[in-house]
Amino acid sequence: MFDVRDVGRQLGVRYVLEGSIRRAGDRIRISAQLIDAASGAHHWAERYDREVSDIFAVQDEVTRAIVRVLAGYLNMAEAERALLKPPAAWEAYDYYLRGAHAYWLGFTERAVASIYEARHLLEKSLSIDPNYARAHAMLARTYVHTYLEPRDSDYLIPAGLDRAHEFARKAVQLDGSSPEAHAQLGWVLLFQRRHEAAMAEFERGVSFNPNLTDSGYGLCLMFAGEPARAIDILQANLHPFQNASRLGYIGHAHYMLNRYPEAIPPLRECAWRMPNFRIVKLWLAAAYAQAGQLAEARAAADDVRRMEPGFTIDRWKSTAVYKNHEDAEHLFDGLRKAGLPEC
């Protein structure tokens, strides 16, 4: 019986994925568990029972399932591990974690105050470690958010997007192998309408981590006129700890493919789980309208007006960063049918 801690020391790894396969007749049982190589603690375990008729299909299915779950559990394990370090080593990371948590609360649940709380915490992180690439990347995300969302006077202010670009570019300069840094730079470039450059950054991020779970890549593809590929990307790396924005992006990609009945359920689910996420209300209103469900479309449009009383299609066009004019008009047509004003 081997000791996983010895294995970890010999291989120089922090975590070990241990597994076994048992067969009984035409069925196999695959077991997997994630173990901390330093302490021997178990972070996750799962069992998969499958028919053996197509062993290669089973292999692909189980591999994808394990990879998706591990992405989330490794992040959780790393956060727990950081808290065990001496203060000098983890204080900047602690501020980063708190800032990231505040950001996602502001994005999914609470008021814009959470976004500014996140920005303050991330700035504290950088005051301790000015070369912390992940804090730079997350700080860039806060500036993109306040540029895009109509919550205060920072809405549509170009200087905010410029600041986001500065922080994202700095993150890449500090850590050129960071998938998150490249993904965040891609996110900023997308809203600067630099579609090819944005996709190149997301692809660099994926080259460093093929299981990159940033849903911005899928949104970038959708805005760049590749909704079918966007759906493939967005569905490929689902894991249980992601927020619901991915559902909204999948729904809108279906809309762009004229699949309105398929678009509505994920858009509706995203809108329910993320009530502050205005863009999904717009997409849902358009999808309902194109599907002929005009009462539901008008109700979704009313939600948009509650979030932004002065909403007009003309004003919003600056953030509707579709590469192709016909894609933008496809959406605007749905918004008009839903009853939202042109100007």
C-alpha positions as CSV (number, residue, x, y, z in Angstrom):
1,M,0.0,0.0,0.0
2,F,1.6,3.3,-1.1
3,D,1.6,6.5,0.9
4,V,0.2,9.3,-1.2
5,R,2.4,11.8,0.7
6,D,5.5,9.9,-0.5
7,V,4.1,10.0,-4.1
8,G,3.6,13.7,-3.8
9,R,7.1,14.3,-2.6
10,Q,8.7,12.2,-5.3
11,L,6.7,13.8,-8.1
12,G,6.8,17.3,-6.7
13,V,3.0,17.7,-6.9
14,R,0.5,19.3,-4.5
15,Y,-2.5,17.1,-5.3
16,V,-2.9,13.6,-6.4
17,L,-5.9,12.2,-8.4
18,E,-6.2,8.5,-7.4
19,G,-8.5,6.1,-9.2
20,S,-9.5,2.5,-9.8
21,I,-11.5,0.4,-12.3
22,R,-13.5,-2.7,-11.5
23,R,-15.4,-4.8,-14.0
24,A,-18.3,-7.2,-13.5
25,G,-19.7,-8.7,-16.7
26,D,-20.7,-5.9,-19.1
27,R,-20.4,-3.1,-16.5
28,I,-17.5,-1.2,-15.1
29,R,-17.1,0.9,-11.9
30,I,-14.6,3.8,-12.1
31,S,-13.7,5.5,-8.8
32,A,-11.8,8.7,-8.4
33,Q,-10.6,10.8,-5.5
34,L,-8.7,14.0,-5.1
35,I,-6.1,13.9,-2.3
36,D,-3.9,16.6,-0.7
37,A,-0.4,15.2,-1.2
38,A,1.0,17.2,1.8
39,S,-1.6,16.1,4.4
40,G,-3.2,13.1,2.9
41,A,-6.6,14.7,3.3
42,H,-9.4,13.8,0.8
43,H,-11.0,16.8,-0.9
44,W,-13.4,15.0,-3.3
45,A,-14.4,11.5,-4.3
46,E,-16.9,10.1,-6.9
47,R,-17.9,6.8,-8.4
48,Y,-19.1,6.2,-12.0
49,D,-21.0,3.1,-13.1
50,R,-21.2,2.5,-16.8
51,E,-21.8,-0.1,-19.5
52,V,-18.6,-1.3,-21.2
53,S,-20.1,-1.6,-24.7
54,D,-18.1,1.5,-25.9
55,I,-15.1,1.8,-23.7
56,F,-13.6,4.8,-25.5
57,A,-16.9,6.8,-25.2
58,V,-17.0,5.9,-21.5
59,Q,-13.4,7.0,-21.1
60,D,-14.1,10.4,-22.7
61,E,-17.3,10.9,-20.7
62,V,-15.7,10.2,-17.4
63,T,-12.6,12.2,-18.1
64,R,-14.7,15.3,-19.0
65,A,-16.9,14.8,-15.8
66,I,-13.8,14.6,-13.6
67,V,-12.0,17.6,-15.1
68,R,-15.1,19.8,-14.7
69,V,-15.5,19.0,-11.1
70,L,-11.8,19.2,-10.3
71,A,-11.6,22.8,-11.6
72,G,-13.9,23.9,-8.9
73,Y,-12.5,21.8,-6.1
74,L,-8.9,22.7,-6.7
75,N,-9.8,26.4,-6.5
76,M,-11.5,25.7,-3.1
77,A,-8.6,23.7,-1.9
78,E,-6.1,26.4,-2.8
79,A,-8.1,29.0,-1.0
80,E,-8.2,26.8,2.2
81,R,-4.5,26.1,1.8
82,A,-3.6,29.8,1.6
83,L,-5.2,30.5,4.9
84,L,-2.7,28.1,6.6
85,K,0.3,30.1,5.5
86,P,2.1,32.7,7.6
87,P,0.5,36.2,7.4
88,A,3.4,37.6,5.4
89,A,2.8,35.0,2.7
90,W,-1.0,35.1,2.4
91,E,-2.2,38.6,3.3
92,A,-2.3,39.9,-0.3
93,Y,-4.0,36.7,-1.4
94,D,-6.5,37.1,1.4
95,Y,-7.4,40.6,0.2
96,Y,-7.6,39.2,-3.3
97,L,-10.0,36.4,-2.3
98,R,-12.2,38.8,-0.3
99,G,-12.2,41.2,-3.3
100,A,-13.2,38.5,-5.7
101,H,-16.0,37.3,-3.4
102,A,-17.3,40.9,-3.1
103,Y,-17.2,41.3,-6.9
104,W,-19.2,38.2,-7.6
105,L,-21.8,39.2,-4.9
106,G,-22.2,42.5,-6.7
107,F,-22.4,40.9,-10.0
108,T,-25.0,38.3,-9.1
109,E,-26.9,39.5,-6.0
110,R,-26.2,42.8,-4.3
111,A,-25.9,46.4,-5.2
112,V,-23.1,48.2,-6.9
113,A,-21.6,49.0,-3.5
114,S,-20.2,45.4,-3.5
115,I,-18.3,46.2,-6.7
116,Y,-16.6,49.2,-5.1
117,E,-15.9,47.2,-2.0
118,A,-14.2,44.6,-4.3
119,R,-12.1,47.4,-5.9
120,H,-11.0,48.7,-2.5
121,L,-10.0,45.2,-1.3
122,L,-8.1,44.5,-4.5
123,E,-6.3,47.8,-4.2
124,K,-5.3,46.7,-0.7
125,S,-4.0,43.5,-2.1
126,L,-1.8,45.4,-4.6
127,S,-0.6,47.8,-2.0
128,I,1.0,44.7,-0.3
129,D,2.1,43.0,-3.4
130,P,2.2,45.3,-6.5
131,N,3.2,42.5,-8.7
132,Y,0.2,40.3,-8.0
133,A,-1.1,39.5,-11.5
134,R,-4.5,38.0,-10.3
135,A,-5.4,41.1,-8.3
136,H,-4.6,43.2,-11.4
137,A,-6.8,41.0,-13.5
138,M,-9.7,41.1,-11.1
139,L,-9.4,44.8,-10.6
140,A,-9.8,45.2,-14.4
141,R,-13.0,43.2,-14.2
142,T,-14.5,45.7,-11.7
143,Y,-13.9,48.5,-14.2
144,V,-15.5,46.7,-17.0
145,H,-18.5,46.0,-14.8
146,T,-19.1,49.6,-13.8
147,Y,-18.7,50.7,-17.5
148,L,-21.3,48.2,-18.6
149,E,-23.9,48.3,-15.9
150,P,-26.3,51.3,-15.5
151,R,-25.9,51.6,-11.7
152,D,-24.2,54.9,-11.2
153,S,-22.3,57.7,-13.0
154,D,-19.5,55.4,-14.1
155,Y,-21.9,53.8,-16.7
156,L,-20.5,54.2,-20.3
157,I,-17.6,56.4,-19.2
158,P,-14.7,55.5,-21.6
159,A,-12.1,56.2,-18.9
160,G,-13.4,53.2,-17.0
161,L,-12.7,50.9,-19.9
162,D,-9.3,52.5,-20.3
163,R,-8.5,51.7,-16.7
164,A,-9.6,48.2,-17.2
165,H,-7.3,47.8,-20.1
166,E,-4.3,49.1,-18.1
167,F,-4.9,46.6,-15.3
168,A,-5.5,43.7,-17.6
169,R,-2.4,44.5,-19.7
170,K,-0.4,44.8,-16.4
171,A,-1.6,41.4,-15.3
172,V,-0.4,39.8,-18.6
173,Q,2.9,41.6,-18.3
174,L,3.4,40.3,-14.7
175,D,2.4,36.7,-15.5
176,G,2.4,35.8,-19.1
177,S,1.4,32.2,-18.4
178,S,-1.7,33.1,-16.3
179,P,-4.9,31.9,-18.1
180,E,-7.0,34.4,-16.0
181,A,-4.8,37.3,-17.0
182,H,-5.2,36.6,-20.7
183,A,-8.9,35.9,-20.3
184,Q,-9.4,39.3,-18.6
185,L,-7.5,41.1,-21.3
186,G,-9.6,39.4,-23.8
187,W,-12.7,40.6,-21.9
188,V,-11.6,44.2,-22.1
189,L,-10.6,44.0,-25.7
190,L,-14.0,42.6,-26.6
191,F,-15.8,45.7,-25.3
192,Q,-13.3,47.9,-27.1
193,R,-14.6,46.1,-30.3
194,R,-11.2,44.5,-31.0
195,H,-12.7,41.1,-31.7
196,E,-9.7,39.3,-33.2
197,A,-7.4,40.5,-30.5
198,A,-9.9,39.5,-27.8
199,M,-10.3,36.0,-29.2
200,A,-6.5,35.7,-29.5
201,E,-6.2,36.4,-25.7
202,F,-8.8,33.9,-24.8
203,E,-7.1,31.3,-26.9
204,R,-3.8,32.1,-25.2
205,G,-5.5,31.5,-21.9
206,V,-6.9,28.2,-23.1
207,S,-3.4,27.2,-24.4
208,F,-2.1,27.5,-20.8
209,N,-5.2,25.8,-19.3
210,P,-7.4,23.7,-21.7
211,N,-10.0,23.6,-19.0
212,L,-10.3,27.4,-18.6
213,T,-13.8,28.0,-17.3
214,D,-14.1,31.8,-18.0
215,S,-17.4,32.1,-19.8
216,G,-16.2,35.3,-21.4
217,Y,-14.6,33.3,-24.2
218,G,-18.0,32.0,-25.3
219,L,-19.5,35.5,-25.1
220,C,-16.6,36.8,-27.2
221,L,-17.3,34.1,-29.9
222,M,-21.0,35.0,-29.9
223,F,-20.3,38.7,-30.3
224,A,-17.8,37.9,-33.1
225,G,-20.4,36.1,-35.1
226,E,-19.7,32.5,-34.1
227,P,-22.7,31.5,-31.9
228,A,-22.6,27.7,-32.7
229,R,-18.9,27.6,-31.6
230,A,-19.8,29.7,-28.6
231,I,-22.3,27.1,-27.4
232,D,-19.7,24.3,-27.8
233,I,-17.2,26.3,-25.7
234,L,-19.8,27.3,-23.0
235,Q,-21.1,23.7,-22.6
236,A,-17.6,22.0,-22.7
237,N,-16.3,23.1,-19.2
238,L,-19.3,23.4,-17.0
239,H,-18.6,22.8,-13.3
240,P,-20.8,23.1,-10.2
241,F,-19.3,26.3,-8.9
242,Q,-19.8,28.7,-11.8
243,N,-22.3,31.5,-11.7
244,A,-25.4,31.5,-14.0
245,S,-24.1,34.0,-16.5
246,R,-23.0,31.1,-18.7
247,L,-26.7,30.1,-19.0
248,G,-27.5,33.5,-20.3
249,Y,-24.7,33.4,-22.8
250,I,-25.8,30.0,-24.1
251,G,-29.4,31.3,-24.4
252,H,-28.4,34.3,-26.4
253,A,-26.2,32.2,-28.7
254,H,-29.3,30.1,-29.4
255,Y,-31.2,33.4,-30.1
256,M,-28.5,34.4,-32.7
257,L,-29.1,31.1,-34.4
258,N,-32.8,31.8,-34.6
259,R,-33.6,29.0,-32.1
260,Y,-35.9,31.1,-29.9
261,P,-37.7,28.2,-28.1
262,E,-34.2,26.8,-27.1
263,A,-33.0,30.3,-26.1
264,I,-35.8,31.1,-23.6
265,P,-35.2,28.4,-20.8
266,P,-31.5,29.2,-20.1
267,L,-32.2,32.9,-20.4
268,R,-35.1,32.6,-18.0
269,E,-33.1,30.5,-15.5
270,C,-30.2,33.0,-15.6
271,A,-32.5,36.0,-15.1
272,W,-34.1,34.2,-12.1
273,R,-30.7,33.3,-10.5
274,M,-29.1,36.7,-11.3
275,P,-31.7,39.4,-10.9
276,N,-29.2,42.3,-11.2
277,F,-27.9,41.0,-14.6
278,R,-29.5,43.5,-16.9
279,I,-28.3,42.2,-20.2
280,V,-30.0,38.9,-19.8
281,K,-33.3,40.7,-19.3
282,L,-32.7,42.4,-22.6
283,W,-31.9,39.1,-24.3
284,L,-34.9,37.4,-22.7
285,A,-37.3,40.2,-23.8
286,A,-36.0,39.8,-27.4
287,A,-36.3,36.0,-27.4
288,Y,-39.8,36.1,-26.1
289,A,-40.8,38.7,-28.7
290,Q,-39.3,36.7,-31.6
291,A,-41.0,33.6,-30.3
292,G,-44.4,35.4,-30.4
293,Q,-44.8,35.5,-26.6
294,L,-45.5,39.2,-26.5
295,A,-46.9,39.4,-23.0
296,E,-43.8,37.8,-21.6
297,A,-41.6,40.0,-23.8
298,R,-43.2,43.2,-22.4
299,A,-42.8,41.9,-18.8
300,A,-39.1,41.3,-19.4
301,A,-38.9,44.8,-21.0
302,D,-40.5,46.3,-17.9
303,D,-37.8,44.7,-15.8
304,V,-35.2,46.4,-18.0
305,R,-36.9,49.8,-17.5
306,R,-37.0,49.2,-13.8
307,M,-33.3,48.7,-13.8
308,E,-32.6,51.6,-16.2
309,P,-35.6,54.0,-16.3
310,G,-34.0,55.9,-19.2
311,F,-33.2,52.9,-21.3
312,T,-33.1,53.3,-25.1
313,I,-31.8,51.0,-27.8
314,D,-29.7,53.8,-29.2
315,R,-28.0,54.4,-25.8
316,W,-27.3,50.8,-25.3
317,K,-25.8,50.2,-28.8
318,S,-22.3,51.3,-27.6
319,T,-22.1,48.1,-25.4
320,A,-23.8,45.8,-28.0
321,V,-20.4,44.9,-29.4
322,Y,-21.4,42.7,-32.3
323,K,-18.8,42.4,-35.0
324,N,-21.5,41.9,-37.7
325,H,-24.1,44.6,-38.3
326,E,-26.8,42.1,-39.2
327,D,-26.3,40.3,-35.8
328,A,-26.8,43.6,-33.9
329,E,-29.9,44.4,-36.0
330,H,-31.2,40.9,-35.2
331,L,-31.2,41.7,-31.5
332,F,-32.4,45.3,-31.9
333,D,-35.4,43.9,-33.9
334,G,-36.3,41.7,-31.0
335,L,-36.0,44.6,-28.5
336,R,-38.3,46.8,-30.7
337,K,-40.9,44.0,-30.9
338,A,-40.7,43.7,-27.0
339,G,-41.7,47.4,-26.8
340,L,-38.4,48.9,-25.8
341,P,-37.9,52.5,-27.2
342,E,-35.4,53.3,-30.0
343,C,-34.4,56.7,-28.6
